Amino acid sequence: MIDKSSTSSATRTALEVDCPTCGKKVPWTQENEFRPFCSKRCQMIDLGAWASEEYRIAEAEEKDKWSETEDERPKDSH
Ligand SMILES: [Zn+2]
């Protein structure tokens, strides 16, 4: 009897998961609508991971080209 009630209370309190995106401990509760993620941000990151990553790489390459072009400009003509 006593054992049964203690087990159920432990199950209620000790439910935690690691956020798949940032690894933060996330309480698995009904209030947490983003579970198993810690926040909406982490959920969005995981859902759009492959897409946003591709976009980010493309963007970075674009910026790299731009900064390279600026770097190539002779600055020591002063
Ligand atoms: Zn997170």
N, CA, C, O and the ligand as a Tripos MOL2 file, in Angstrom:
@<TRIPOS>MOLECULE
protein
  313   311    79     0     0
PROTEIN
NO_CHARGES

@<TRIPOS>ATOM
      1 N           0.8430   -1.2030    0.0000 N.3       1 MET1
      2 CA          0.0000    0.0000    0.0000 C.3       1 MET1
      3 C           0.8860    1.2640    0.0000 C.2       1 MET1
      4 O           0.7720    2.1250   -0.8730 O.2       1 MET1
      5 N           1.7620    1.3410    1.0040 N.am      2 ILE2
      6 CA          2.6240    2.5190    1.1140 C.3       2 ILE2
      7 C           3.5680    2.5750   -0.1010 C.2       2 ILE2
      8 O           3.8260    3.6350   -0.6720 O.2       2 ILE2
      9 N           4.0640    1.3950   -0.4640 N.am      3 ASP3
     10 CA          4.9870    1.3190   -1.5880 C.3       3 ASP3
     11 C           4.3350    1.8200   -2.8650 C.2       3 ASP3
     12 O           4.9650    2.5330   -3.6460 O.2       3 ASP3
     13 N           3.1040    1.4590   -3.0790 N.am      4 LYS4
     14 CA          2.3850    1.8220   -4.2960 C.3       4 LYS4
     15 C           2.2360    3.3440   -4.4200 C.2       4 LYS4
     16 O           2.4750    3.9160   -5.4840 O.2       4 LYS4
     17 N           1.8380    3.9880   -3.3150 N.am      5 SER5
     18 CA          1.6070    5.4290   -3.3900 C.3       5 SER5
     19 C           2.9190    6.1800   -3.5950 C.2       5 SER5
     20 O           2.9470    7.1860   -4.3030 O.2       5 SER5
     21 N           3.9910    5.7140   -2.9940 N.am      6 SER6
     22 CA          5.2800    6.4120   -3.1470 C.3       6 SER6
     23 C           5.7740    6.2710   -4.5890 C.2       6 SER6
     24 O           6.3820    7.1970   -5.1270 O.2       6 SER6
     25 N           5.5220    5.1370   -5.2060 N.am      7 THR7
     26 CA          5.9600    4.9270   -6.5850 C.3       7 THR7
     27 C           5.2380    5.8840   -7.5320 C.2       7 THR7
     28 O           5.8560    6.4660   -8.4230 O.2       7 THR7
     29 N           3.9310    6.0440   -7.3350 N.am      8 SER8
     30 CA          3.1750    6.8920   -8.2480 C.3       8 SER8
     31 C           3.5770    8.3500   -8.0960 C.2       8 SER8
     32 O           3.6010    9.0900   -9.0790 O.2       8 SER8
     33 N           3.8930    8.7720   -6.8770 N.am      9 SER9
     34 CA          4.2820   10.1660   -6.6840 C.3       9 SER9
     35 C           5.6580   10.4170   -7.2890 C.2       9 SER9
     36 O           5.9230   11.5030   -7.8060 O.2       9 SER9
     37 N           6.5300    9.4230   -7.2250 N.am     10 ALA10
     38 CA          7.8590    9.5740   -7.8090 C.3      10 ALA10
     39 C           7.7470    9.7070   -9.3240 C.2      10 ALA10
     40 O           8.4560   10.5080   -9.9340 O.2      10 ALA10
     41 N           6.8740    8.9390   -9.9200 N.am     11 THR11
     42 CA          6.6910    8.9950  -11.3620 C.3      11 THR11
     43 C           6.1630   10.3760  -11.7800 C.2      11 THR11
     44 O           6.5040   10.8870  -12.8470 O.2      11 THR11
     45 N           5.3390   10.9570  -10.9300 N.am     12 ARG12
     46 CA          4.7610   12.2560  -11.2730 C.3      12 ARG12
     47 C           5.8030   13.3640  -11.2600 C.2      12 ARG12
     48 O           5.7330   14.3010  -12.0560 O.2      12 ARG12
     49 N           6.7760   13.2540  -10.3460 N.am     13 THR13
     50 CA          7.7000   14.3770  -10.1740 C.3      13 THR13
     51 C           8.9860   14.2280  -10.9820 C.2      13 THR13
     52 O           9.5770   15.2280  -11.3890 O.2      13 THR13
     53 N           9.4260   12.9960  -11.2170 N.am     14 ALA14
     54 CA         10.7730   12.8030  -11.7420 C.3      14 ALA14
     55 C          10.8040   12.6440  -13.2530 C.2      14 ALA14
     56 O          11.7000   11.9910  -13.7890 O.2      14 ALA14
     57 N           9.8380   13.2310  -13.9440 N.am     15 LEU15
     58 CA          9.8390   13.0530  -15.3890 C.3      15 LEU15
     59 C          10.5340   14.2380  -16.0540 C.2      15 LEU15
     60 O          10.0070   15.3490  -16.1170 O.2      15 LEU15
     61 N          11.7120   13.9620  -16.5360 N.am     16 GLU16
     62 CA         12.4890   15.0120  -17.1920 C.3      16 GLU16
     63 C          13.1190   14.4530  -18.4590 C.2      16 GLU16
     64 O          13.5040   13.2850  -18.5060 O.2      16 GLU16
     65 N          13.2210   15.2800  -19.4730 N.am     17 VAL17
     66 CA         13.8830   14.8480  -20.7080 C.3      17 VAL17
     67 C          14.9310   15.8860  -21.0880 C.2      17 VAL17
     68 O          14.8980   17.0220  -20.6160 O.2      17 VAL17
     69 N          15.8560   15.4800  -21.9450 N.am     18 ASP18
     70 CA         16.8580   16.4200  -22.4450 C.3      18 ASP18
     71 C          16.3430   17.0510  -23.7300 C.2      18 ASP18
     72 O          15.8790   16.3490  -24.6280 O.2      18 ASP18
     73 N          16.4240   18.3440  -23.8150 N.am     19 CYS19
     74 CA         16.0390   19.0370  -25.0410 C.3      19 CYS19
     75 C          16.9350   18.5450  -26.1800 C.2      19 CYS19
     76 O          18.1570   18.6470  -26.0800 O.2      19 CYS19
     77 N          16.3530   18.0140  -27.2590 N.am     20 PRO20
     78 CA         17.1560   17.4750  -28.3670 C.3      20 PRO20
     79 C          18.0130   18.5420  -29.0370 C.2      20 PRO20
     80 O          19.0060   18.2180  -29.6870 O.2      20 PRO20
     81 N          17.6440   19.7930  -28.8860 N.am     21 THR21
     82 CA         18.3850   20.8560  -29.5670 C.3      21 THR21
     83 C          19.5510   21.3690  -28.7270 C.2      21 THR21
     84 O          20.6790   21.4440  -29.2150 O.2      21 THR21
     85 N          19.2910   21.7210  -27.4710 N.am     22 CYS22
     86 CA         20.3560   22.3280  -26.6670 C.3      22 CYS22
     87 C          20.7690   21.4580  -25.4960 C.2      22 CYS22
     88 O          21.7280   21.7880  -24.7980 O.2      22 CYS22
     89 N          20.0610   20.3370  -25.2570 N.am     23 GLY23
     90 CA         20.4700   19.4110  -24.2120 C.3      23 GLY23
     91 C          20.0510   19.8250  -22.8160 C.2      23 GLY23
     92 O          20.4350   19.1840  -21.8380 O.2      23 GLY23
     93 N          19.2700   20.8830  -22.7100 N.am     24 LYS24
     94 CA         18.8090   21.3520  -21.4190 C.3      24 LYS24
     95 C          17.7820   20.3920  -20.8490 C.2      24 LYS24
     96 O          17.0370   19.7530  -21.5920 O.2      24 LYS24
     97 N          17.7450   20.2900  -19.5050 N.am     25 LYS25
     98 CA         16.7510   19.4410  -18.8580 C.3      25 LYS25
     99 C          15.3810   20.0990  -18.9720 C.2      25 LYS25
    100 O          15.1940   21.2620  -18.6160 O.2      25 LYS25
    101 N          14.4410   19.3260  -19.4740 N.am     26 VAL26
    102 CA         13.1020   19.8600  -19.6740 C.3      26 VAL26
    103 C          12.1060   19.0280  -18.8850 C.2      26 VAL26
    104 O          12.0360   17.8150  -19.0810 O.2      26 VAL26
    105 N          11.3380   19.6420  -18.0040 N.am     27 PRO27
    106 CA         10.2990   18.9070  -17.2800 C.3      27 PRO27
    107 C           9.1800   18.5040  -18.2260 C.2      27 PRO27
    108 O           8.6260   19.3310  -18.9490 O.2      27 PRO27
    109 N           8.8590   17.2100  -18.2070 N.am     28 TRP28
    110 CA          7.8370   16.6950  -19.1110 C.3      28 TRP28
    111 C           6.4730   16.8900  -18.4580 C.2      28 TRP28
    112 O           5.9650   16.0030  -17.7720 O.2      28 TRP28
    113 N           5.9000   18.0430  -18.6760 N.am     29 THR29
    114 CA          4.6040   18.3550  -18.0830 C.3      29 THR29
    115 C           3.6250   18.7590  -19.1730 C.2      29 THR29
    116 O           3.9980   19.0570  -20.3080 O.2      29 THR29
    117 N           2.3560   18.7570  -18.7810 N.am     30 GLN30
    118 CA          1.3340   19.1670  -19.7550 C.3      30 GLN30
    119 C           1.4600   20.6390  -20.0880 C.2      30 GLN30
    120 O           1.0910   21.0720  -21.1790 O.2      30 GLN30
    121 N           1.9890   21.4160  -19.1340 N.am     31 GLU31
    122 CA          2.1660   22.8420  -19.3770 C.3      31 GLU31
    123 C           3.1920   23.0990  -20.4820 C.2      31 GLU31
    124 O           3.1050   24.0810  -21.2200 O.2      31 GLU31
    125 N           4.1520   22.2050  -20.5720 N.am     32 ASN32
    126 CA          5.2140   22.4000  -21.5560 C.3      32 ASN32
    127 C           4.7440   21.9140  -22.9220 C.2      32 ASN32
    128 O           4.8450   20.7300  -23.2450 O.2      32 ASN32
    129 N           4.2360   22.8380  -23.7100 N.am     33 GLU33
    130 CA          3.6870   22.4500  -25.0120 C.3      33 GLU33
    131 C           4.7800   22.1920  -26.0310 C.2      33 GLU33
    132 O           4.5090   21.6790  -27.1170 O.2      33 GLU33
    133 N           6.0260   22.5480  -25.6870 N.am     34 PHE34
    134 CA          7.1260   22.3690  -26.6330 C.3      34 PHE34
    135 C           7.9190   21.1070  -26.3470 C.2      34 PHE34
    136 O           8.9120   20.8300  -27.0190 O.2      34 PHE34
    137 N           7.4790   20.3230  -25.3320 N.am     35 ARG35
    138 CA          8.2270   19.1090  -25.0020 C.3      35 ARG35
    139 C           8.3710   18.2170  -26.2240 C.2      35 ARG35
    140 O           7.4410   18.1830  -27.0300 O.2      35 ARG35
    141 N           9.4270   17.5180  -26.4170 N.am     36 PRO36
    142 CA         10.5630   17.4360  -25.4750 C.3      36 PRO36
    143 C          11.5370   18.6010  -25.5730 C.2      36 PRO36
    144 O          12.6410   18.5250  -25.0330 O.2      36 PRO36
    145 N          11.1560   19.6650  -26.2450 N.am     37 PHE37
    146 CA         12.0650   20.8000  -26.3610 C.3      37 PHE37
    147 C          11.8610   21.7460  -25.1850 C.2      37 PHE37
    148 O          10.8080   21.7190  -24.5470 O.2      37 PHE37
    149 N          12.8590   22.5860  -24.8900 N.am     38 CYS38
    150 CA         12.7770   23.4750  -23.7350 C.3      38 CYS38
    151 C          12.0180   24.7410  -24.0970 C.2      38 CYS38
    152 O          11.5100   25.4320  -23.2140 O.2      38 CYS38
    153 N          11.9370   25.0510  -25.3780 N.am     39 SER39
    154 CA         11.2910   26.2950  -25.7710 C.3      39 SER39
    155 C          10.8340   26.1970  -27.2190 C.2      39 SER39
    156 O          11.1890   25.2600  -27.9350 O.2      39 SER39
    157 N          10.0490   27.1690  -27.6360 N.am     40 LYS40
    158 CA          9.5930   27.1820  -29.0180 C.3      40 LYS40
    159 C          10.7650   27.3230  -29.9750 C.2      40 LYS40
    160 O          10.7790   26.7470  -31.0630 O.2      40 LYS40
    161 N          11.7400   28.1000  -29.5450 N.am     41 ARG41
    162 CA         12.9110   28.3370  -30.3830 C.3      41 ARG41
    163 C          13.6210   27.0290  -30.7170 C.2      41 ARG41
    164 O          13.9650   26.7690  -31.8700 O.2      41 ARG41
    165 N          13.8370   26.1980  -29.6690 N.am     42 CYS42
    166 CA         14.5310   24.9320  -29.8910 C.3      42 CYS42
    167 C          13.6750   24.0150  -30.7610 C.2      42 CYS42
    168 O          14.2050   23.2610  -31.5770 O.2      42 CYS42
    169 N          12.3710   24.0770  -30.5910 N.am     43 GLN43
    170 CA         11.4900   23.2440  -31.4070 C.3      43 GLN43
    171 C          11.5970   23.6510  -32.8710 C.2      43 GLN43
    172 O          11.6910   22.8000  -33.7550 O.2      43 GLN43
    173 N          11.5820   24.9410  -33.1170 N.am     44 MET44
    174 CA         11.6620   25.4220  -34.4940 C.3      44 MET44
    175 C          13.0130   25.0820  -35.1100 C.2      44 MET44
    176 O          13.1030   24.7190  -36.2830 O.2      44 MET44
    177 N          14.0530   25.2040  -34.3050 N.am     45 ILE45
    178 CA         15.3980   24.8820  -34.7980 C.3      45 ILE45
    179 C          15.4440   23.4290  -35.2450 C.2      45 ILE45
    180 O          15.9830   23.1100  -36.3040 O.2      45 ILE45
    181 N          14.8620   22.5380  -34.4110 N.am     46 ASP46
    182 CA         14.9240   21.1190  -34.7500 C.3      46 ASP46
    183 C          14.0460   20.8080  -35.9580 C.2      46 ASP46
    184 O          14.4400   20.0350  -36.8320 O.2      46 ASP46
    185 N          12.8740   21.3990  -36.0070 N.am     47 LEU47
    186 CA         11.9480   21.1190  -37.1120 C.3      47 LEU47
    187 C          12.5240   21.6010  -38.4390 C.2      47 LEU47
    188 O          12.4150   20.9210  -39.4590 O.2      47 LEU47
    189 N          13.1300   22.7670  -38.4110 N.am     48 GLY48
    190 CA         13.6560   23.3100  -39.6700 C.3      48 GLY48
    191 C          15.1530   23.2040  -39.7540 C.2      48 GLY48
    192 O          15.7970   23.9770  -40.4630 O.2      48 GLY48
    193 N          15.7150   22.2500  -39.0350 N.am     49 ALA49
    194 CA         17.1760   22.1520  -38.9340 C.3      49 ALA49
    195 C          17.8290   22.0580  -40.3060 C.2      49 ALA49
    196 O          18.7110   22.8500  -40.6370 O.2      49 ALA49
    197 N          17.3910   21.0870  -41.1010 N.am     50 TRP50
    198 CA         18.0850   20.8700  -42.3760 C.3      50 TRP50
    199 C          17.9020   22.0700  -43.3070 C.2      50 TRP50
    200 O          18.8300   22.4760  -44.0070 O.2      50 TRP50
    201 N          16.6920   22.6270  -43.3010 N.am     51 ALA51
    202 CA         16.4080   23.7300  -44.2110 C.3      51 ALA51
    203 C          17.1810   24.9760  -43.8020 C.2      51 ALA51
    204 O          17.8820   25.5810  -44.6140 O.2      51 ALA51
    205 N          17.0450   25.3520  -42.5310 N.am     52 SER52
    206 CA         17.6990   26.5870  -42.0960 C.3      52 SER52
    207 C          19.2080   26.4500  -42.1870 C.2      52 SER52
    208 O          19.9110   27.4270  -42.4450 O.2      52 SER52
    209 N          19.7090   25.2330  -41.9750 N.am     53 GLU53
    210 CA         21.1540   25.0390  -42.0650 C.3      53 GLU53
    211 C          21.6280   25.3140  -43.4880 C.2      53 GLU53
    212 O          22.6570   25.9530  -43.7040 O.2      53 GLU53
    213 N          20.8670   24.8250  -44.4400 N.am     54 GLU54
    214 CA         21.2340   25.0470  -45.8290 C.3      54 GLU54
    215 C          21.2030   26.5350  -46.1620 C.2      54 GLU54
    216 O          22.0870   27.0660  -46.8350 O.2      54 GLU54
    217 N          20.1510   27.1870  -45.6660 N.am     55 TYR55
    218 CA         20.0400   28.6190  -45.9140 C.3      55 TYR55
    219 C          21.1990   29.3660  -45.2850 C.2      55 TYR55
    220 O          21.7610   30.2900  -45.8720 O.2      55 TYR55
    221 N          21.5490   28.9390  -44.0580 N.am     56 ARG56
    222 CA         22.6060   29.6240  -43.3400 C.3      56 ARG56
    223 C          23.9330   29.4760  -44.0850 C.2      56 ARG56
    224 O          24.7120   30.4260  -44.1740 O.2      56 ARG56
    225 N          24.1830   28.2820  -44.6160 N.am     57 ILE57
    226 CA         25.4380   28.0490  -45.3460 C.3      57 ILE57
    227 C          25.4820   28.9380  -46.5910 C.2      57 ILE57
    228 O          26.5000   29.5620  -46.8920 O.2      57 ILE57
    229 N          24.3570   28.9810  -47.3060 N.am     58 ALA58
    230 CA         24.2980   29.8040  -48.5100 C.3      58 ALA58
    231 C          24.5340   31.2670  -48.1580 C.2      58 ALA58
    232 O          25.2560   31.9810  -48.8540 O.2      58 ALA58
    233 N          23.9140   31.6940  -47.0720 N.am     59 GLU59
    234 CA         24.0620   33.0760  -46.6520 C.3      59 GLU59
    235 C          25.5110   33.3680  -46.2870 C.2      59 GLU59
    236 O          26.0570   34.4110  -46.6460 O.2      59 GLU59
    237 N          26.1220   32.4380  -45.5710 N.am     60 ALA60
    238 CA         27.5050   32.6330  -45.1320 C.3      60 ALA60
    239 C          28.4250   32.7390  -46.3440 C.2      60 ALA60
    240 O          29.3370   33.5650  -46.3720 O.2      60 ALA60
    241 N          28.1770   31.8920  -47.3480 N.am     61 GLU61
    242 CA         29.0250   31.9390  -48.5350 C.3      61 GLU61
    243 C          28.8830   33.2740  -49.2420 C.2      61 GLU61
    244 O          29.8550   33.8500  -49.7310 O.2      61 GLU61
    245 N          27.6540   33.7460  -49.2830 N.am     62 GLU62
    246 CA         27.4050   35.0350  -49.9180 C.3      62 GLU62
    247 C          28.1810   36.1390  -49.2020 C.2      62 GLU62
    248 O          28.8320   36.9770  -49.8260 O.2      62 GLU62
    249 N          28.0870   36.1110  -47.8610 N.am     63 LYS63
    250 CA         28.7720   37.1300  -47.0730 C.3      63 LYS63
    251 C          30.2790   37.0100  -47.2450 C.2      63 LYS63
    252 O          30.9970   38.0080  -47.2990 O.2      63 LYS63
    253 N          30.7460   35.7560  -47.3300 N.am     64 ASP64
    254 CA         32.1870   35.5360  -47.4890 C.3      64 ASP64
    255 C          32.6880   36.1800  -48.7710 C.2      64 ASP64
    256 O          33.7360   36.8250  -48.7980 O.2      64 ASP64
    257 N          31.9140   35.9900  -49.8300 N.am     65 LYS65
    258 CA         32.2970   36.5670  -51.1090 C.3      65 LYS65
    259 C          32.4010   38.0820  -50.9950 C.2      65 LYS65
    260 O          33.3390   38.7080  -51.4890 O.2      65 LYS65
    261 N          31.4010   38.6460  -50.3250 N.am     66 TRP66
    262 CA         31.3770   40.0940  -50.1900 C.3      66 TRP66
    263 C          32.5820   40.5920  -49.4070 C.2      66 TRP66
    264 O          33.2630   41.5330  -49.8160 O.2      66 TRP66
    265 N          32.8340   39.9420  -48.2690 N.am     67 SER67
    266 CA         33.9410   40.4320  -47.4340 C.3      67 SER67
    267 C          35.2690   40.2130  -48.1440 C.2      67 SER67
    268 O          36.2010   41.0050  -47.9980 O.2      67 SER67
    269 N          35.3500   39.1240  -48.9190 N.am     68 GLU68
    270 CA         36.5850   38.8760  -49.6530 C.3      68 GLU68
    271 C          36.8180   39.9910  -50.6690 C.2      68 GLU68
    272 O          37.9310   40.4950  -50.8160 O.2      68 GLU68
    273 N          35.7520   40.3630  -51.3610 N.am     69 THR69
    274 CA         35.8610   41.4190  -52.3560 C.3      69 THR69
    275 C          36.3350   42.7180  -51.7090 C.2      69 THR69
    276 O          37.1570   43.4480  -52.2640 O.2      69 THR69
    277 N          35.8000   42.9820  -50.5300 N.am     70 GLU70
    278 CA         36.2100   44.2020  -49.8420 C.3      70 GLU70
    279 C          37.6450   44.1040  -49.3840 C.2      70 GLU70
    280 O          38.3890   45.0850  -49.3830 O.2      70 GLU70
    281 N          38.0270   42.8750  -48.9860 N.am     71 ASP71
    282 CA         39.3970   42.6810  -48.5120 C.3      71 ASP71
    283 C          40.4110   42.8870  -49.6380 C.2      71 ASP71
    284 O          41.5200   43.3800  -49.4320 O.2      71 ASP71
    285 N          39.9790   42.4860  -50.8380 N.am     72 GLU72
    286 CA         40.9150   42.5470  -51.9580 C.3      72 GLU72
    287 C          41.1840   43.9860  -52.4000 C.2      72 GLU72
    288 O          42.1640   44.2730  -53.0870 O.2      72 GLU72
    289 N          40.3070   44.8550  -51.9950 N.am     73 ARG73
    290 CA         40.5250   46.2500  -52.3550 C.3      73 ARG73
    291 C          41.8200   46.7680  -51.7120 C.2      73 ARG73
    292 O          42.0450   46.5550  -50.5210 O.2      73 ARG73
    293 N          42.6130   47.3980  -52.4400 N.am     74 PRO74
    294 CA         43.8570   47.9420  -51.8650 C.3      74 PRO74
    295 C          43.5540   49.0680  -50.9020 C.2      74 PRO74
    296 O          43.0270   50.1190  -51.2690 O.2      74 PRO74
    297 N          43.9150   48.8030  -49.6350 N.am     75 LYS75
    298 CA         43.6120   49.7900  -48.6020 C.3      75 LYS75
    299 C          44.8120   50.6590  -48.3000 C.2      75 LYS75
    300 O          44.6940   51.7320  -47.7090 O.2      75 LYS75
    301 N          45.9960   50.1640  -48.7280 N.am     76 ASP76
    302 CA         47.1930   50.9190  -48.3680 C.3      76 ASP76
    303 C          47.6130   51.9030  -49.4740 C.2      76 ASP76
    304 O          48.7970   52.1630  -49.6910 O.2      76 ASP76
    305 N          46.6050   52.4320  -50.1550 N.am     77 SER77
    306 CA         46.9170   53.4420  -51.1630 C.3      77 SER77
    307 C          47.0110   54.8080  -50.5030 C.2      77 SER77
    308 O          47.2030   55.8270  -51.1660 O.2      77 SER77
    309 N          46.8730   54.8040  -49.2080 N.am     78 HIS78
    310 CA         46.9030   56.0380  -48.4530 C.3      78 HIS78
    311 C          48.2880   56.6410  -48.4230 C.2      78 HIS78
    312 O          48.4890   57.6960  -47.8210 O.2      78 HIS78
    313 ZN         16.4790   23.7070  -25.8390 Zn       79 ZN79
@<TRIPOS>BOND
     1     1     2 1
     2     2     3 1
     3     3     4 2
     4     3     5 am
     5     5     6 1
     6     6     7 1
     7     7     8 2
     8     7     9 am
     9     9    10 1
    10    10    11 1
    11    11    12 2
    12    11    13 am
    13    13    14 1
    14    14    15 1
    15    15    16 2
    16    15    17 am
    17    17    18 1
    18    18    19 1
    19    19    20 2
    20    19    21 am
    21    21    22 1
    22    22    23 1
    23    23    24 2
    24    23    25 am
    25    25    26 1
    26    26    27 1
    27    27    28 2
    28    27    29 am
    29    29    30 1
    30    30    31 1
    31    31    32 2
    32    31    33 am
    33    33    34 1
    34    34    35 1
    35    35    36 2
    36    35    37 am
    37    37    38 1
    38    38    39 1
    39    39    40 2
    40    39    41 am
    41    41    42 1
    42    42    43 1
    43    43    44 2
    44    43    45 am
    45    45    46 1
    46    46    47 1
    47    47    48 2
    48    47    49 am
    49    49    50 1
    50    50    51 1
    51    51    52 2
    52    51    53 am
    53    53    54 1
    54    54    55 1
    55    55    56 2
    56    55    57 am
    57    57    58 1
    58    58    59 1
    59    59    60 2
    60    59    61 am
    61    61    62 1
    62    62    63 1
    63    63    64 2
    64    63    65 am
    65    65    66 1
    66    66    67 1
    67    67    68 2
    68    67    69 am
    69    69    70 1
    70    70    71 1
    71    71    72 2
    72    71    73 am
    73    73    74 1
    74    74    75 1
    75    75    76 2
    76    75    77 am
    77    77    78 1
    78    78    79 1
    79    79    80 2
    80    79    81 am
    81    81    82 1
    82    82    83 1
    83    83    84 2
    84    83    85 am
    85    85    86 1
    86    86    87 1
    87    87    88 2
    88    87    89 am
    89    89    90 1
    90    90    91 1
    91    91    92 2
    92    91    93 am
    93    93    94 1
    94    94    95 1
    95    95    96 2
    96    95    97 am
    97    97    98 1
    98    98    99 1
    99    99   100 2
   100    99   101 am
   101   101   102 1
   102   102   103 1
   103   103   104 2
   104   103   105 am
   105   105   106 1
   106   106   107 1
   107   107   108 2
   108   107   109 am
   109   109   110 1
   110   110   111 1
   111   111   112 2
   112   111   113 am
   113   113   114 1
   114   114   115 1
   115   115   116 2
   116   115   117 am
   117   117   118 1
   118   118   119 1
   119   119   120 2
   120   119   121 am
   121   121   122 1
   122   122   123 1
   123   123   124 2
   124   123   125 am
   125   125   126 1
   126   126   127 1
   127   127   128 2
   128   127   129 am
   129   129   130 1
   130   130   131 1
   131   131   132 2
   132   131   133 am
   133   133   134 1
   134   134   135 1
   135   135   136 2
   136   135   137 am
   137   137   138 1
   138   138   139 1
   139   139   140 2
   140   139   141 am
   141   141   142 1
   142   142   143 1
   143   143   144 2
   144   143   145 am
   145   145   146 1
   146   146   147 1
   147   147   148 2
   148   147   149 am
   149   149   150 1
   150   150   151 1
   151   151   152 2
   152   151   153 am
   153   153   154 1
   154   154   155 1
   155   155   156 2
   156   155   157 am
   157   157   158 1
   158   158   159 1
   159   159   160 2
   160   159   161 am
   161   161   162 1
   162   162   163 1
   163   163   164 2
   164   163   165 am
   165   165   166 1
   166   166   167 1
   167   167   168 2
   168   167   169 am
   169   169   170 1
   170   170   171 1
   171   171   172 2
   172   171   173 am
   173   173   174 1
   174   174   175 1
   175   175   176 2
   176   175   177 am
   177   177   178 1
   178   178   179 1
   179   179   180 2
   180   179   181 am
   181   181   182 1
   182   182   183 1
   183   183   184 2
   184   183   185 am
   185   185   186 1
   186   186   187 1
   187   187   188 2
   188   187   189 am
   189   189   190 1
   190   190   191 1
   191   191   192 2
   192   191   193 am
   193   193   194 1
   194   194   195 1
   195   195   196 2
   196   195   197 am
   197   197   198 1
   198   198   199 1
   199   199   200 2
   200   199   201 am
   201   201   202 1
   202   202   203 1
   203   203   204 2
   204   203   205 am
   205   205   206 1
   206   206   207 1
   207   207   208 2
   208   207   209 am
   209   209   210 1
   210   210   211 1
   211   211   212 2
   212   211   213 am
   213   213   214 1
   214   214   215 1
   215   215   216 2
   216   215   217 am
   217   217   218 1
   218   218   219 1
   219   219   220 2
   220   219   221 am
   221   221   222 1
   222   222   223 1
   223   223   224 2
   224   223   225 am
   225   225   226 1
   226   226   227 1
   227   227   228 2
   228   227   229 am
   229   229   230 1
   230   230   231 1
   231   231   232 2
   232   231   233 am
   233   233   234 1
   234   234   235 1
   235   235   236 2
   236   235   237 am
   237   237   238 1
   238   238   239 1
   239   239   240 2
   240   239   241 am
   241   241   242 1
   242   242   243 1
   243   243   244 2
   244   243   245 am
   245   245   246 1
   246   246   247 1
   247   247   248 2
   248   247   249 am
   249   249   250 1
   250   250   251 1
   251   251   252 2
   252   251   253 am
   253   253   254 1
   254   254   255 1
   255   255   256 2
   256   255   257 am
   257   257   258 1
   258   258   259 1
   259   259   260 2
   260   259   261 am
   261   261   262 1
   262   262   263 1
   263   263   264 2
   264   263   265 am
   265   265   266 1
   266   266   267 1
   267   267   268 2
   268   267   269 am
   269   269   270 1
   270   270   271 1
   271   271   272 2
   272   271   273 am
   273   273   274 1
   274   274   275 1
   275   275   276 2
   276   275   277 am
   277   277   278 1
   278   278   279 1
   279   279   280 2
   280   279   281 am
   281   281   282 1
   282   282   283 1
   283   283   284 2
   284   283   285 am
   285   285   286 1
   286   286   287 1
   287   287   288 2
   288   287   289 am
   289   289   290 1
   290   290   291 1
   291   291   292 2
   292   291   293 am
   293   293   294 1
   294   294   295 1
   295   295   296 2
   296   295   297 am
   297   297   298 1
   298   298   299 1
   299   299   300 2
   300   299   301 am
   301   301   302 1
   302   302   303 1
   303   303   304 2
   304   303   305 am
   305   305   306 1
   306   306   307 1
   307   307   308 2
   308   307   309 am
   309   309   310 1
   310   310   311 1
   311   311   312 2
@<TRIPOS>SUBSTRUCTURE
     1 MET1         2 RESIDUE 1 A MET
     2 ILE2         6 RESIDUE 1 A ILE
     3 ASP3        10 RESIDUE 1 A ASP
     4 LYS4        14 RESIDUE 1 A LYS
     5 SER5        18 RESIDUE 1 A SER
     6 SER6        22 RESIDUE 1 A SER
     7 THR7        26 RESIDUE 1 A THR
     8 SER8        30 RESIDUE 1 A SER
     9 SER9        34 RESIDUE 1 A SER
    10 ALA10       38 RESIDUE 1 A ALA
    11 THR11       42 RESIDUE 1 A THR
    12 ARG12       46 RESIDUE 1 A ARG
    13 THR13       50 RESIDUE 1 A THR
    14 ALA14       54 RESIDUE 1 A ALA
    15 LEU15       58 RESIDUE 1 A LEU
    16 GLU16       62 RESIDUE 1 A GLU
    17 VAL17       66 RESIDUE 1 A VAL
    18 ASP18       70 RESIDUE 1 A ASP
    19 CYS19       74 RESIDUE 1 A CYS
    20 PRO20       78 RESIDUE 1 A PRO
    21 THR21       82 RESIDUE 1 A THR
    22 CYS22       86 RESIDUE 1 A CYS
    23 GLY23       90 RESIDUE 1 A GLY
    24 LYS24       94 RESIDUE 1 A LYS
    25 LYS25       98 RESIDUE 1 A LYS
    26 VAL26      102 RESIDUE 1 A VAL
    27 PRO27      106 RESIDUE 1 A PRO
    28 TRP28      110 RESIDUE 1 A TRP
    29 THR29      114 RESIDUE 1 A THR
    30 GLN30      118 RESIDUE 1 A GLN
    31 GLU31      122 RESIDUE 1 A GLU
    32 ASN32      126 RESIDUE 1 A ASN
    33 GLU33      130 RESIDUE 1 A GLU
    34 PHE34      134 RESIDUE 1 A PHE
    35 ARG35      138 RESIDUE 1 A ARG
    36 PRO36      142 RESIDUE 1 A PRO
    37 PHE37      146 RESIDUE 1 A PHE
    38 CYS38      150 RESIDUE 1 A CYS
    39 SER39      154 RESIDUE 1 A SER
    40 LYS40      158 RESIDUE 1 A LYS
    41 ARG41      162 RESIDUE 1 A ARG
    42 CYS42      166 RESIDUE 1 A CYS
    43 GLN43      170 RESIDUE 1 A GLN
    44 MET44      174 RESIDUE 1 A MET
    45 ILE45      178 RESIDUE 1 A ILE
    46 ASP46      182 RESIDUE 1 A ASP
    47 LEU47      186 RESIDUE 1 A LEU
    48 GLY48      190 RESIDUE 1 A GLY
    49 ALA49      194 RESIDUE 1 A ALA
    50 TRP50      198 RESIDUE 1 A TRP
    51 ALA51      202 RESIDUE 1 A ALA
    52 SER52      206 RESIDUE 1 A SER
    53 GLU53      210 RESIDUE 1 A GLU
    54 GLU54      214 RESIDUE 1 A GLU
    55 TYR55      218 RESIDUE 1 A TYR
    56 ARG56      222 RESIDUE 1 A ARG
    57 ILE57      226 RESIDUE 1 A ILE
    58 ALA58      230 RESIDUE 1 A ALA
    59 GLU59      234 RESIDUE 1 A GLU
    60 ALA60      238 RESIDUE 1 A ALA
    61 GLU61      242 RESIDUE 1 A GLU
    62 GLU62      246 RESIDUE 1 A GLU
    63 LYS63      250 RESIDUE 1 A LYS
    64 ASP64      254 RESIDUE 1 A ASP
    65 LYS65      258 RESIDUE 1 A LYS
    66 TRP66      262 RESIDUE 1 A TRP
    67 SER67      266 RESIDUE 1 A SER
    68 GLU68      270 RESIDUE 1 A GLU
    69 THR69      274 RESIDUE 1 A THR
    70 GLU70      278 RESIDUE 1 A GLU
    71 ASP71      282 RESIDUE 1 A ASP
    72 GLU72      286 RESIDUE 1 A GLU
    73 ARG73      290 RESIDUE 1 A ARG
    74 PRO74      294 RESIDUE 1 A PRO
    75 LYS75      298 RESIDUE 1 A LYS
    76 ASP76      302 RESIDUE 1 A ASP
    77 SER77      306 RESIDUE 1 A SER
    78 HIS78      310 RESIDUE 1 A HIS
    79 ZN79       313 GROUP 0 **** ****
